[in-house]
Amino acid sequence: MAEHIGDRLSRLRRMAELTQESLAAKSGVSADVVRKLEQRRKHSARLPTLHALARGLGVEVTSLMGDPPGVPSNGEVEPPALVAVRRAILPPLFMPPPEPTGAERLSLPLLRAELADAWTLYHAAEFGRLMEILPGVITDARLSAAVGSAEQRAAGQAALAKALQLGGHLAIRLGKTDLALSSLERAIVAAEASSDPLLAPMVSNSVAWAYQRQNRLDDASHLAVYAADGVERDHVGTAEGLRVWGGLLMSAATSVARSGDYTQASDMMTTAERAAGRLTKLPPPEDSRLVSVFSRSSVRIERVRLSVQHARPEEALHLARGMRLSKDTPPSWRTWLLLDVARAHTDVGDANSAVKALEALRRVAPGWMRHHTLAVTIVTDLWSGPVRPPGLRKLADFLGVAQ
């Protein structure tokens, strides 16, 4: 059974150590609305109210509304696929590892291809399929890290770090941040045992994201800045290094913005976007699917998101206007951009343009849209408004919000 928005609001408010009155004052929402939501006398709120409450709590709107489920669950026990992922990340205590043989060891090129394909599934939001294959990927990588020459084991540790980092990302998407941090801690250990100096900073970026999801914004920004400083000293002369540094800077900016300093965050994002222009002058990474997502497109997408989340819809639409996405922009980032543009149009009262963005979103990611709580909320908000543009009924029917 899905958690009521009032219960989630109450839990996040207590975590932020705020009273109902102080949250109301901080967010600019009436205390009566906060009370009615928490008492379940109101079952929803309009989008601007949700934005304001999220800002007051220092969280993403999706954290307040609830992330979409990655897999079906009855709320009582974890589905078997997730149990298998958990077991791969955290092997049972006192169980001896299988005795490796030379024939069991997957070749490193095949292992890297397996990893790249798994990350592609993640960026396509194919979480169900990813859960099916990830335990095997982690097992293959763990075995590769344990056998062979010192050089082979170091390469295996690098593969294990990327596999466990992916496990951390998947766990975050499924709302399991404690499992995510356990996976990412093991990923950092593996990264430090590899010969790739950029792996540990890459995983640190993932840890910062997990901290953001737990509303540990200071921890997230400090970690991202510390790791970025280390990369900047030695590695920004390569495309791989620049992408890792840029991803860390974007992460730090996001935490700074959610802590209330939008101006500093915007300056950091502008710096990141300028730096991304240098990527065109550097040899590309061997396989960009295994390196941090960082380009002019990704920075601009994140700037649009921050603008929307901080009640600056006009700025968001200005940033999105005429944007050309690079070919390596993952599908998940493209879908987020369309959703944020729809949010911005809704906030400025342009229902027609909001519907057009949502129709585009439905074309490129129908399954993702159907289960995403924010997409449902935007359509619900538009459906309850004074104007219902052509196409809105089909979207409302598709998402089950038409009455």
Secondary structure, DSSP 4 states (H G I P E B T S, - for coil): -PPPHHHHHHHHHHHTT--HHHHHHHHT--HHHHHHHHTTS-----HHHHHHHHHHHTS-HHHHH-PPPSS---SSS--HHHHHHHHHHSPPTTPPPPPP-GGGSPPHHHHHHHHHHHHHHHHTT-HHHHHHHHHHHHHHHHHHTTSS-HHHHHHHHHHHHHHHHHHHHHHHHTT-HHHHHHHHHHHHHHHHTSS-TTHHHHHHHHHHHHHHHTT-HHHHHHHHHHHHHHHHHHTTTSHHHHHHHHHHHHHHHHHHHHTT-HHHHHHHHHHHHHHHGGGGGSPPPS-GGGS---SHHHHHHHHHHHHHHTT-HHHHHHHHTT----TT--HHHHHHHHHHHHHHHHHTT-HHHHHHHHHHHHHH-HHHHHH-HHHHHHHHHHHTSS---TTHHHHHHHHT---
